[in-house]
Amino acid sequence: MQCSSPGTTVPIDSQAVEISLLRSSVEDAHKRGFATLVLKPHSKEPHPKYSPHGVHSSTKKLSDALRPYDEGVAANYGVDCGASDITVVDVDRGLKSLEHLNSWMQEFNLPSALTVKSGREGGFHLYYARAVPSTNFNLGGVTGDIIGIGRYVAGPGSNHPDGEKYEIVYDVPLAAFPAEVFKEVKTKKEKSAAVSRPIPKGQRNAELTSIAGSLRNSGIRTEDEMYAILREIAILRCEDGPQFVIEEEKAIRSLARRAVTDFDTKKSLVVIRGDEAPREELKYISEPFLPAKLCGLAGNSSEAKSPITRDMAACITRGLTFPDRRENPIGPRSVLMLNAEDDLNDTIMPSLDAMGADDSKFYYIKGTKVWNKGDECERQFAFDKDIRTLFEFARKIPDLGLIIIDPIQNYIGDIDQNNDAEMRTILVPCSELAKELGMCIVTVHHLNSRDKGTFPLHRIQGAKALHAVARYIYMVGADRTGDVTDKHRHILTQARGTTGNVPSMRYRTVKDERKVGSQTLQAIKIEWTGQTDATAQDAVDPVSTHEVEKTAEYGEIINELLQHGPKLSSECRQRLKEAGWEGNSATSESAIKRRAKAESRRIDGQAFWALISEVNVGNHNDIHSQI
């Protein structure tokens, strides 16, 4: 420890002092019961590292809130009004001093409030208890915003972009928000928008969209408030008002959400120049099948999608690679699972036991516990309501490697699975979380009933976002090679991926029985049986036994024909027609060439068929040899 001699000056670390002051301010906010988020230094914008989801990144956990200061960052902080159950009257214009503020509050009978000088001349924040929908106000010539549900304010002690600090000038217990004082402002907006000509059926969407824009410009900034006003307008003005509101509730809700999504007028692009972007190696939880990305697993019922996810869980929790069960260089990792279609006690856990999972690293999300005015209840997890709760829990598991959502449609809440924009509100944050935590998220999907021959990704049930956002998609289906009467034989194929090193695999479902005390537990486990040349199209378009046999027959004919070298494609087709080939989708040229181990080539400008060289055939024998 160094001591200064008399008359000397010890340098003061201004950065350390600033961090200490901000830290104390955040601690004080949490003592008051506020939920906070991290903002950029000297800014009102969320910090991209600590608050990647804006106001939805707020927390009441003090250790998380103090993380930037532990890491030496002098970050501002925001108070999440909705999560803190408070409303802040943000006075922007019309006042010149604290005395002027007090006179204005007395004139309109506003109760005393925790008062914060906002850092700009004439700006004040008045804190009240109980969160209400956000809007704006004009009260006696004083204008500003009522900031409540879904929004935040820069907290006391933060630094205003103009240089001054947000400073508490009057500290009193929080009184209830004086809703009656500000009610007339909102009522006038609703009436002005509602009282107009009737809206014909064919013009409802255009008219309501225009009205929503006007409402947003007038200060309606939360989805709930926008929805309530649009619903009332639809009842009053649409020709089939009440019936329309009942039938199109989701459409009105979606319109309200879109209208308030982007209400800030101040914007700037976030741009990264190429030479400033770091290069990163693609990370895997299990190479090559499970990258640290959002992935999808799709297939029809009875193709063992859920047992495959449990096999993934068993491998990852044991520190083994999927599916070949070699030593995984990243070691054992924890797994989170959402599965509403299988029972935890008689199906999921016995299956995991049969597959050798480490139970201490497996977490099953049963539902969401909700407290409301002292009452406690439990309901099914829903992404539209609980996505932040899930992400907060995931961030608390330091070795999390995999999240399984089986199937995702069971957990979307009130979101329309066929609405691309709505589904992206779930999938994009999940993709970002996978990147943030360096882990894999697997969503399970069912197939739709579109015609045979449809592009495999378009067979996934629901919005296009379900296969567009995930960068890796796997398809499962029946294995129609070998013993086609065995209904327990299946294939796993890749329909989408940024790398081409993932082989298609065969697997069987196997029944497992074991004695545990006086009970006999039965479970299904997966037995991997090697590689196959099947494609995603084969997985989604299972063929009949007869078609399989005919394809094999035609494949042998072509293989024999090509033994002495390439043949013109027209000659190959003629030979097939002589054997009875009719060219349907099940016995297509591509299916026959796969069976013949042949490919198309251009030789001197003409189309030929030729046997695939041995070099191209043996790409993935390393995985096959391990299973």
C-alpha positions as CSV (number, residue, x, y, z in Angstrom):
1,M,0.0,0.0,0.0
2,Q,1.4,3.4,-1.0
3,C,1.0,6.5,1.2
4,S,1.3,10.0,0.0
5,S,3.7,12.4,1.7
6,P,2.4,15.7,3.1
7,G,1.7,18.3,0.4
8,T,1.4,15.8,-2.5
9,T,-1.8,15.2,-4.5
10,V,-3.0,11.7,-5.1
11,P,-4.4,11.3,-8.7
12,I,-8.1,10.5,-8.8
13,D,-9.3,7.8,-11.2
14,S,-12.4,9.6,-12.6
15,Q,-13.6,6.5,-14.4
16,A,-13.5,4.4,-11.2
17,V,-15.4,7.2,-9.3
18,E,-18.1,7.3,-12.0
19,I,-18.5,3.5,-12.0
20,S,-18.8,3.6,-8.2
21,L,-21.5,6.3,-8.4
22,L,-23.5,4.5,-11.1
23,R,-23.2,1.2,-9.1
24,S,-24.6,2.9,-6.0
25,S,-27.5,4.3,-8.0
26,V,-28.4,0.9,-9.4
27,E,-28.2,-0.6,-5.9
28,D,-30.6,2.1,-4.7
29,A,-33.0,1.4,-7.6
30,H,-33.1,-2.3,-6.7
31,K,-33.7,-1.4,-3.0
32,R,-36.8,0.5,-4.2
33,G,-38.0,-2.7,-6.0
34,F,-37.3,-1.5,-9.5
35,A,-36.3,-3.7,-12.4
36,T,-33.4,-2.3,-14.4
37,L,-31.6,-2.7,-17.7
38,V,-28.2,-1.6,-18.9
39,L,-27.9,1.4,-21.2
40,K,-24.9,2.6,-23.1
41,P,-22.6,5.1,-21.3
42,H,-24.0,8.7,-21.5
43,S,-26.9,7.4,-23.6
44,K,-30.5,6.3,-23.3
45,E,-30.1,3.4,-25.7
46,P,-29.9,-0.2,-24.5
47,H,-26.4,-1.6,-24.3
48,P,-26.1,-4.3,-27.0
49,K,-23.9,-6.6,-24.8
50,Y,-25.8,-6.4,-21.5
51,S,-29.3,-5.7,-22.8
52,P,-29.5,-7.3,-26.2
53,H,-33.4,-7.4,-26.1
54,G,-33.9,-3.8,-24.9
55,V,-36.5,-3.4,-22.2
56,H,-37.1,-7.2,-22.3
57,S,-33.6,-7.6,-20.9
58,S,-34.5,-5.9,-17.6
59,T,-33.9,-7.8,-14.4
60,K,-34.5,-7.6,-10.6
61,K,-31.5,-9.7,-9.9
62,L,-28.9,-7.3,-8.5
63,S,-25.8,-9.3,-9.5
64,D,-26.9,-9.3,-13.2
65,A,-27.7,-5.5,-13.0
66,L,-24.2,-4.8,-11.6
67,R,-22.3,-6.9,-14.1
68,P,-21.1,-4.0,-16.3
69,Y,-19.6,-2.2,-13.3
70,D,-17.9,-5.4,-12.3
71,E,-16.4,-5.4,-15.8
72,G,-15.3,-1.7,-15.7
73,V,-18.0,-0.2,-17.9
74,A,-19.5,3.1,-16.8
75,A,-22.9,2.2,-18.2
76,N,-26.1,4.2,-17.7
77,Y,-29.1,2.2,-16.5
78,G,-32.8,2.3,-17.2
79,V,-35.8,1.5,-15.1
80,D,-38.3,-0.9,-16.7
81,C,-41.7,0.7,-15.7
82,G,-43.8,-2.3,-16.6
83,A,-41.7,-4.8,-14.7
84,S,-41.3,-2.4,-11.8
85,D,-45.1,-1.8,-11.7
86,I,-44.6,2.0,-11.9
87,T,-45.6,4.8,-14.2
88,V,-43.3,7.8,-14.9
89,V,-44.8,11.1,-16.0
90,D,-41.9,12.4,-18.3
91,V,-42.3,16.2,-18.5
92,D,-40.5,17.3,-21.7
93,R,-41.7,20.9,-22.4
94,G,-43.6,23.7,-20.7
95,L,-41.7,24.0,-17.4
96,K,-38.7,26.1,-16.6
97,S,-37.8,25.3,-12.9
98,L,-38.6,23.1,-10.0
99,E,-40.9,25.8,-8.6
100,H,-42.8,26.0,-11.8
101,L,-43.2,22.2,-11.6
102,N,-44.6,22.4,-8.1
103,S,-47.1,25.1,-9.2
104,W,-48.3,23.0,-12.1
105,M,-48.7,19.9,-10.0
106,Q,-50.8,21.8,-7.4
107,E,-52.9,23.4,-10.2
108,F,-54.0,19.9,-11.5
109,N,-54.0,18.2,-8.2
110,L,-51.2,15.8,-9.0
111,P,-50.0,13.9,-5.8
112,S,-46.5,14.4,-4.6
113,A,-44.0,12.1,-6.4
114,L,-40.5,10.8,-6.4
115,T,-39.1,13.6,-8.6
116,V,-36.0,13.3,-10.8
117,K,-34.5,16.2,-12.8
118,S,-34.0,14.6,-16.2
119,G,-30.7,16.2,-17.2
120,R,-32.2,18.8,-19.6
121,E,-33.6,22.2,-18.7
122,G,-37.2,22.0,-17.7
123,G,-37.3,18.2,-17.8
124,F,-38.6,16.1,-14.9
125,H,-39.6,12.5,-14.2
126,L,-42.5,12.0,-11.7
127,Y,-42.6,8.4,-10.4
128,Y,-45.9,6.9,-9.4
129,A,-47.0,3.4,-8.3
130,R,-48.9,1.0,-10.7
131,A,-48.0,0.6,-14.3
132,V,-50.5,1.8,-17.0
133,P,-50.3,1.8,-20.8
134,S,-47.9,4.3,-22.2
135,T,-49.2,7.4,-24.1
136,N,-48.4,11.1,-24.3
137,F,-50.1,14.1,-22.7
138,N,-50.7,17.8,-22.9
139,L,-51.9,19.2,-19.6
140,G,-52.2,22.9,-19.2
141,G,-49.6,23.5,-22.0
142,V,-47.1,21.1,-20.3
143,T,-46.3,18.2,-22.7
144,G,-44.6,14.9,-22.4
145,D,-45.0,11.2,-22.1
146,I,-46.7,8.8,-19.7
147,I,-44.2,6.0,-19.6
148,G,-45.6,2.7,-18.3
149,I,-46.0,-0.9,-19.6
150,G,-43.4,-1.9,-22.2
151,R,-41.1,1.2,-21.8
152,Y,-38.3,2.4,-19.6
153,V,-36.7,5.7,-18.4
154,A,-33.1,6.5,-17.7
155,G,-32.6,5.9,-14.0
156,P,-31.5,8.5,-11.4
157,G,-27.7,8.8,-11.3
158,S,-27.4,8.1,-15.1
159,N,-25.7,10.7,-17.3
160,H,-27.9,12.5,-19.8
161,P,-26.5,12.7,-23.4
162,D,-26.2,16.5,-23.0
163,G,-23.8,16.0,-20.0
164,E,-26.0,16.5,-16.9
165,K,-27.0,13.8,-14.5
166,Y,-30.5,12.5,-13.8
167,E,-30.8,13.7,-10.2
168,I,-33.4,12.9,-7.5
169,V,-34.7,16.3,-6.2
170,Y,-37.6,15.2,-4.2
171,D,-37.7,11.7,-2.5
172,V,-41.1,10.5,-1.2
173,P,-42.9,7.1,-1.1
174,L,-44.7,6.4,-4.4
175,A,-48.3,7.5,-4.6
176,A,-50.8,5.8,-7.0
177,F,-50.7,7.1,-10.6
178,P,-53.4,9.8,-10.9
179,A,-55.2,8.1,-13.9
180,E,-58.2,10.4,-13.7
181,V,-56.1,13.5,-14.3
182,F,-54.8,12.2,-17.6
183,K,-57.9,10.2,-18.6
184,E,-59.4,13.1,-20.6
185,V,-56.4,13.3,-22.9
186,K,-56.7,9.7,-24.0
187,T,-60.5,9.9,-24.3
188,K,-60.3,12.8,-26.8
189,K,-57.9,10.8,-29.0
190,E,-60.2,7.8,-29.0
191,K,-63.3,9.8,-29.9
192,S,-61.6,11.8,-32.6
193,A,-60.5,8.6,-34.3
194,A,-63.8,6.8,-33.8
195,V,-66.3,9.3,-34.8
196,S,-66.3,9.1,-38.6
197,R,-67.9,7.5,-41.6
198,P,-68.7,3.7,-41.6
199,I,-66.1,1.4,-43.0
200,P,-67.3,-1.0,-45.7
201,K,-66.2,-4.7,-45.6
202,G,-63.8,-4.4,-48.5
203,Q,-61.9,-1.5,-46.9
204,R,-61.5,-2.6,-43.3
205,N,-57.8,-3.5,-43.4
206,A,-56.7,-0.3,-45.2
207,E,-58.9,2.0,-43.0
208,L,-57.8,0.4,-39.7
209,T,-54.2,0.5,-40.8
210,S,-54.5,4.2,-41.5
211,I,-56.2,4.8,-38.2
212,A,-53.5,2.8,-36.4
213,G,-50.9,5.1,-37.9
214,S,-52.7,8.2,-36.8
215,L,-53.1,6.8,-33.3
216,R,-49.4,6.0,-33.1
217,N,-48.5,9.5,-34.3
218,S,-50.8,11.0,-31.6
219,G,-48.9,9.1,-28.9
220,I,-50.5,5.6,-28.5
221,R,-47.3,3.5,-28.1
222,T,-48.2,0.2,-26.5
223,E,-49.8,-2.8,-28.1
224,D,-52.5,-3.3,-25.5
225,E,-53.7,0.3,-25.7
226,M,-53.6,0.3,-29.5
227,Y,-55.5,-2.9,-29.6
228,A,-58.2,-1.7,-27.3
229,I,-58.8,1.5,-29.3
230,L,-58.8,-0.3,-32.7
231,R,-61.2,-2.9,-31.4
232,E,-63.6,-0.2,-30.2
233,I,-63.3,1.6,-33.5
234,A,-64.0,-1.6,-35.4
235,I,-67.1,-2.3,-33.4
236,L,-68.4,1.3,-33.9
237,R,-67.5,1.8,-37.6
238,C,-67.2,-1.5,-39.4
239,E,-70.4,-2.6,-41.1
240,D,-70.2,-6.0,-39.3
241,G,-68.5,-4.6,-36.3
242,P,-69.1,-7.0,-33.4
243,Q,-68.9,-10.1,-35.6
244,F,-65.8,-8.8,-37.3
245,V,-64.1,-8.3,-34.0
246,I,-64.9,-11.8,-32.9
247,E,-63.7,-13.4,-36.1
248,E,-60.7,-11.3,-36.7
249,E,-59.4,-10.7,-33.2
250,K,-55.9,-12.0,-34.1
251,A,-55.8,-9.8,-37.2
252,I,-56.6,-6.7,-35.1
253,R,-54.0,-7.8,-32.5
254,S,-51.4,-8.2,-35.2
255,L,-52.2,-4.8,-36.6
256,A,-51.8,-3.2,-33.2
257,R,-48.5,-4.9,-32.7
258,R,-47.2,-3.7,-36.1
259,A,-48.4,-0.2,-35.5
260,V,-46.4,0.3,-32.2
261,T,-43.3,-1.7,-33.2
262,D,-41.3,1.3,-34.3
263,F,-42.5,4.5,-32.7
264,D,-39.1,6.2,-32.0
265,T,-38.4,8.8,-34.6
266,K,-34.7,9.0,-33.8
267,K,-32.9,6.2,-35.6
268,S,-29.4,5.3,-36.8
269,L,-28.1,2.3,-38.6
270,V,-25.8,-0.2,-36.8
271,V,-23.1,-0.8,-39.4
272,I,-20.1,-3.0,-39.2
273,R,-17.4,-2.7,-41.9
274,G,-15.9,-5.9,-43.2
275,D,-12.4,-5.3,-42.0
276,E,-13.8,-4.6,-38.5
277,A,-15.8,-7.9,-38.3
278,P,-13.9,-10.7,-36.5
279,R,-13.8,-14.1,-38.2
280,E,-15.1,-17.0,-36.1
281,E,-15.0,-20.7,-36.5
282,L,-18.4,-22.4,-36.6
283,K,-19.1,-23.8,-33.2
284,Y,-20.7,-27.2,-32.5
285,I,-22.3,-28.8,-29.6
286,S,-21.9,-32.1,-31.4
287,E,-20.1,-32.0,-34.8
288,P,-21.5,-32.2,-37.5
289,F,-25.1,-32.6,-36.5
290,L,-25.7,-30.0,-33.7
291,P,-24.1,-26.6,-34.4
292,A,-24.5,-23.8,-31.9
293,K,-27.4,-22.5,-33.9
294,L,-31.2,-22.7,-34.1
295,C,-32.0,-26.1,-35.8
296,G,-35.2,-27.8,-36.8
297,L,-36.3,-31.4,-36.8
298,A,-39.4,-32.2,-38.8
299,G,-41.4,-35.3,-39.8
300,N,-44.7,-37.1,-39.7
301,S,-46.1,-38.8,-36.6
302,S,-44.6,-42.2,-35.6
303,E,-41.2,-41.4,-37.1
304,A,-39.6,-41.2,-33.6
305,K,-38.9,-37.4,-33.6
306,S,-39.2,-37.2,-29.8
307,P,-37.0,-40.3,-29.1
308,I,-34.3,-38.7,-31.3
309,T,-34.4,-35.5,-29.2
310,R,-34.0,-37.7,-26.1
311,D,-31.1,-39.4,-27.7
312,M,-29.6,-36.0,-28.3
313,A,-30.1,-35.1,-24.6
314,A,-28.5,-38.4,-23.4
315,C,-25.5,-37.8,-25.6
316,I,-25.0,-34.2,-24.7
317,T,-25.4,-34.7,-20.9
318,R,-22.9,-37.6,-21.0
319,G,-20.3,-35.7,-23.0
320,L,-20.8,-37.8,-26.1
321,T,-21.2,-36.9,-29.7
322,F,-24.6,-37.4,-31.4
323,P,-25.4,-39.9,-32.8
324,D,-22.2,-42.0,-32.8
325,R,-21.4,-41.6,-29.0
326,R,-17.7,-40.8,-29.2
327,E,-16.0,-38.6,-26.7
328,N,-17.2,-35.0,-27.2
329,P,-14.3,-32.5,-26.9
330,I,-16.6,-30.0,-25.2
331,G,-17.5,-32.4,-22.4
332,P,-20.9,-33.0,-20.7
333,R,-23.4,-30.1,-21.0
334,S,-26.8,-29.4,-19.5
335,V,-30.1,-29.8,-21.5
336,L,-33.4,-27.9,-21.2
337,M,-36.5,-29.6,-22.6
338,L,-40.0,-28.5,-23.4
339,N,-42.2,-31.4,-24.3
340,A,-46.0,-31.2,-23.9
341,E,-46.9,-34.4,-25.7
342,D,-45.1,-37.0,-23.6
343,D,-45.4,-37.7,-19.9
344,L,-42.3,-36.9,-17.9
345,N,-42.5,-39.7,-15.4
346,D,-43.6,-42.7,-17.5
347,T,-42.1,-41.8,-20.9
348,I,-39.4,-39.1,-20.9
349,M,-37.4,-40.1,-17.9
350,P,-37.5,-43.9,-18.5
351,S,-36.4,-43.2,-22.1
352,L,-33.5,-41.0,-20.9
353,D,-32.5,-43.7,-18.4
354,A,-32.5,-46.3,-21.2
355,M,-30.3,-44.1,-23.3
356,G,-27.9,-43.4,-20.5
357,A,-28.5,-39.7,-19.8
358,D,-27.1,-37.9,-16.8
359,D,-30.3,-36.8,-14.9
360,S,-28.4,-34.2,-13.0
361,K,-27.8,-32.2,-16.2
362,F,-31.4,-32.5,-17.6
363,Y,-34.0,-29.8,-16.9
364,Y,-37.7,-30.3,-17.8
365,I,-39.8,-27.2,-18.0
366,K,-43.2,-28.2,-16.7
367,G,-44.9,-24.8,-17.1
368,T,-44.9,-21.2,-15.8
369,K,-45.8,-20.2,-12.3
370,V,-47.7,-16.9,-12.2
371,W,-48.3,-14.7,-9.1
372,N,-51.2,-12.2,-9.4
373,K,-52.3,-10.0,-6.5
374,G,-51.2,-12.7,-4.0
375,D,-52.7,-15.6,-5.9
376,E,-50.4,-18.3,-7.4
377,C,-51.2,-20.5,-10.4
378,E,-49.4,-22.6,-12.8
379,R,-50.0,-22.7,-16.6
380,Q,-48.4,-24.0,-19.7
381,F,-45.3,-22.2,-20.9
382,A,-46.1,-19.8,-23.8
383,F,-43.5,-18.0,-25.9
384,D,-45.6,-14.9,-26.4
385,K,-45.8,-14.3,-22.6
386,D,-42.8,-16.2,-21.2
387,I,-39.9,-15.9,-23.7
388,R,-37.9,-13.5,-21.4
389,T,-38.4,-15.8,-18.4
390,L,-37.1,-18.8,-20.4
391,F,-34.1,-16.8,-21.6
392,E,-33.3,-15.6,-18.0
393,F,-33.4,-19.2,-16.8
394,A,-31.2,-20.4,-19.7
395,R,-28.6,-17.7,-18.9
396,K,-28.3,-19.0,-15.3
397,I,-27.2,-22.5,-16.4
398,P,-23.4,-22.0,-17.1
399,D,-22.9,-25.2,-19.0
400,L,-26.1,-25.2,-21.1
401,G,-25.6,-26.9,-24.4
402,L,-29.0,-27.7,-25.8
403,I,-32.6,-26.6,-25.6
404,I,-35.3,-28.8,-27.1
405,I,-38.8,-27.5,-27.9
406,D,-41.0,-30.4,-28.9
407,P,-43.1,-29.4,-30.8
408,I,-42.8,-25.7,-31.0
409,Q,-46.5,-25.2,-32.0
410,N,-47.6,-26.3,-28.5
411,Y,-45.8,-23.4,-26.9
412,I,-46.5,-20.3,-29.1
413,G,-49.5,-19.1,-27.0
414,D,-51.8,-16.7,-28.9
415,I,-49.3,-16.3,-31.9
416,D,-50.6,-17.5,-35.2
417,Q,-48.4,-20.4,-36.4
418,N,-49.2,-19.5,-40.0
419,N,-48.2,-15.8,-39.7
420,D,-44.6,-15.4,-40.8
421,A,-44.0,-12.1,-39.0
422,E,-45.5,-13.3,-35.7
423,M,-43.5,-16.6,-35.7
424,R,-40.3,-14.6,-36.3
425,T,-40.9,-12.8,-32.9
426,I,-40.2,-16.2,-31.4
427,L,-37.6,-17.7,-33.7
428,V,-35.3,-14.7,-34.2
429,P,-34.7,-14.2,-30.5
430,C,-34.1,-18.0,-30.1
431,S,-31.5,-17.8,-32.9
432,E,-29.9,-14.9,-31.2
433,L,-29.9,-16.7,-27.8
434,A,-28.2,-19.7,-29.4
435,K,-25.4,-17.4,-30.7
436,E,-25.1,-15.5,-27.4
437,L,-24.8,-18.6,-25.2
438,G,-22.9,-20.8,-27.8
439,M,-25.4,-23.6,-27.6
440,C,-27.9,-25.4,-29.9
441,I,-31.7,-25.0,-29.9
442,V,-33.7,-27.7,-31.6
443,T,-37.4,-27.0,-32.5
444,V,-39.6,-30.0,-33.5
445,H,-42.2,-29.7,-36.3
446,H,-44.9,-31.7,-37.8
447,L,-45.5,-31.9,-41.6
448,N,-48.4,-30.6,-43.6
449,S,-50.4,-32.6,-46.1
450,R,-49.1,-31.0,-49.3
451,D,-48.7,-33.2,-52.4
452,K,-45.9,-35.6,-53.0
453,G,-43.0,-34.0,-54.7
454,T,-43.3,-30.7,-52.8
455,F,-40.0,-29.3,-51.8
456,P,-39.1,-30.8,-48.4
457,L,-38.8,-27.5,-46.5
458,H,-42.3,-26.5,-47.7
459,R,-43.7,-29.6,-46.1
460,I,-43.1,-28.1,-42.6
461,Q,-46.4,-27.2,-41.0
462,G,-46.9,-23.5,-40.4
463,A,-45.3,-20.2,-41.5
464,K,-42.2,-20.1,-43.8
465,A,-40.3,-18.6,-40.9
466,L,-40.2,-22.1,-39.3
467,H,-37.7,-23.3,-41.9
468,A,-36.3,-19.9,-43.0
469,V,-34.9,-18.7,-39.7
470,A,-33.3,-21.9,-38.6
471,R,-30.1,-22.5,-40.6
472,Y,-30.1,-26.3,-40.1
473,I,-33.2,-28.4,-40.8
474,Y,-33.4,-32.2,-40.5
475,M,-36.1,-34.4,-41.8
476,V,-37.1,-37.9,-40.6
477,G,-39.1,-40.5,-42.5
478,A,-39.6,-44.2,-43.1
479,D,-36.7,-46.3,-44.3
480,R,-37.9,-47.9,-47.5
481,T,-34.7,-49.9,-48.2
482,G,-34.2,-53.4,-47.0
483,D,-37.1,-54.9,-45.0
484,V,-39.9,-52.4,-45.9
485,T,-42.3,-54.3,-43.6
486,D,-40.4,-53.2,-40.5
487,K,-42.2,-50.1,-39.3
488,H,-39.5,-49.4,-36.8
489,R,-36.9,-48.5,-39.4
490,H,-36.4,-44.8,-40.2
491,I,-34.0,-42.3,-41.8
492,L,-32.6,-38.9,-40.6
493,T,-31.6,-36.6,-43.4
494,Q,-30.5,-33.0,-43.7
495,A,-32.8,-30.7,-45.7
496,R,-30.9,-27.5,-45.0
497,G,-27.4,-26.6,-43.7
498,T,-24.6,-24.3,-44.4
499,T,-22.1,-27.1,-44.4
500,G,-22.2,-30.2,-46.7
501,N,-20.6,-32.7,-44.3
502,V,-23.7,-34.2,-42.6
503,P,-24.5,-37.8,-43.8
504,S,-28.0,-39.3,-43.9
505,M,-28.5,-41.9,-41.2
506,R,-30.6,-45.0,-40.6
507,Y,-32.1,-45.7,-37.2
508,R,-34.5,-48.1,-35.5
509,T,-36.7,-47.7,-32.4
510,V,-36.1,-50.4,-29.9
511,K,-38.2,-51.3,-26.9
512,D,-36.3,-51.3,-23.6
513,E,-37.5,-52.9,-20.3
514,R,-35.9,-52.6,-16.9
515,K,-36.8,-53.4,-13.3
516,V,-36.7,-50.5,-10.9
517,G,-37.7,-51.8,-7.5
518,S,-41.1,-53.5,-7.9
519,Q,-41.8,-51.7,-11.1
520,T,-41.1,-52.7,-14.7
521,L,-40.3,-49.6,-16.7
522,Q,-40.7,-49.6,-20.5
523,A,-39.1,-47.2,-22.8
524,I,-38.2,-46.5,-26.4
525,K,-34.6,-45.9,-27.4
526,I,-32.8,-45.2,-30.6
527,E,-30.5,-47.7,-32.3
528,W,-28.4,-46.1,-35.1
529,T,-27.7,-48.6,-37.9
530,G,-25.4,-46.7,-40.3
531,Q,-25.5,-44.4,-43.3
532,T,-27.9,-44.2,-46.2
533,D,-27.9,-42.3,-49.5
534,A,-31.6,-41.2,-48.8
535,T,-32.4,-37.5,-49.2
536,A,-34.9,-35.2,-47.5
537,Q,-37.3,-35.8,-50.4
538,D,-37.2,-39.5,-49.6
539,A,-38.0,-38.7,-45.9
540,V,-41.1,-36.6,-46.7
541,D,-42.4,-38.7,-49.6
542,P,-42.5,-42.4,-48.4
543,V,-43.1,-44.8,-51.2
544,S,-45.0,-48.2,-51.3
545,T,-43.2,-51.6,-51.1
546,H,-44.0,-52.1,-54.8
547,E,-42.4,-48.8,-55.7
548,V,-39.3,-49.6,-53.7
549,E,-38.9,-52.9,-55.4
550,K,-39.3,-51.4,-58.9
551,T,-36.8,-48.7,-58.1
552,A,-34.3,-51.3,-57.0
553,E,-35.0,-53.3,-60.1
554,Y,-34.5,-50.3,-62.4
555,G,-31.3,-49.3,-60.4
556,E,-29.8,-52.8,-61.1
557,I,-30.6,-52.5,-64.8
558,I,-28.8,-49.1,-65.0
559,N,-25.9,-50.2,-62.9
560,E,-25.3,-53.2,-65.2
561,L,-25.7,-51.0,-68.3
562,L,-23.1,-48.6,-67.1
563,Q,-20.5,-51.1,-66.0
564,H,-18.6,-50.7,-69.3
565,G,-18.7,-46.9,-69.2
566,P,-21.0,-43.8,-69.5
567,K,-24.1,-44.1,-71.7
568,L,-26.2,-41.4,-73.4
569,S,-29.1,-40.4,-71.1
570,S,-31.6,-41.1,-73.9
571,E,-30.2,-44.7,-74.2
572,C,-30.6,-45.2,-70.4
573,R,-34.2,-44.0,-70.5
574,Q,-35.0,-46.2,-73.5
575,R,-33.6,-49.2,-71.6
576,L,-35.8,-48.4,-68.6
577,K,-38.9,-48.1,-70.7
578,E,-38.2,-51.5,-72.2
579,A,-38.2,-52.8,-68.6
580,G,-41.6,-51.2,-68.0
581,W,-40.6,-47.8,-66.4
582,E,-43.3,-45.2,-66.6
583,G,-41.4,-42.3,-65.0
584,N,-43.6,-41.5,-62.0
585,S,-42.4,-39.5,-59.0
586,A,-41.7,-42.6,-56.8
587,T,-39.5,-44.2,-59.5
588,S,-38.0,-41.0,-60.8
589,E,-34.7,-40.7,-62.6
590,S,-33.0,-39.4,-59.5
591,A,-34.3,-42.3,-57.4
592,I,-33.1,-44.8,-60.0
593,K,-29.7,-43.2,-60.3
594,R,-29.3,-43.2,-56.5
595,R,-30.0,-47.0,-56.5
596,A,-27.6,-47.5,-59.4
597,K,-24.9,-45.3,-57.8
598,A,-24.9,-43.2,-61.0
599,E,-24.9,-39.5,-61.9
600,S,-25.5,-37.2,-64.8
601,R,-22.5,-35.8,-66.8
602,R,-22.0,-33.6,-69.8
603,I,-19.5,-35.1,-72.3
604,D,-18.8,-33.1,-75.5
605,G,-22.0,-31.2,-75.0
606,Q,-24.2,-34.3,-74.6
607,A,-26.0,-35.7,-71.6
608,F,-24.7,-39.0,-70.2
609,W,-25.3,-41.2,-67.2
610,A,-22.2,-42.7,-65.5
611,L,-21.3,-44.6,-62.4
612,I,-20.1,-42.4,-59.5
613,S,-16.4,-42.8,-58.8
614,E,-15.4,-44.5,-55.6
615,V,-13.9,-41.2,-54.3
616,N,-17.3,-39.6,-54.2
617,V,-19.0,-42.5,-52.7
618,G,-17.1,-42.8,-49.4
619,N,-17.4,-39.4,-47.9
620,H,-18.6,-40.3,-44.4
621,N,-17.4,-43.8,-43.5
622,D,-15.8,-42.4,-40.3
623,I,-19.3,-41.9,-38.8
624,H,-20.6,-45.2,-40.2
625,S,-17.7,-47.1,-38.7
626,Q,-18.4,-45.7,-35.2
627,I,-22.1,-46.9,-35.1
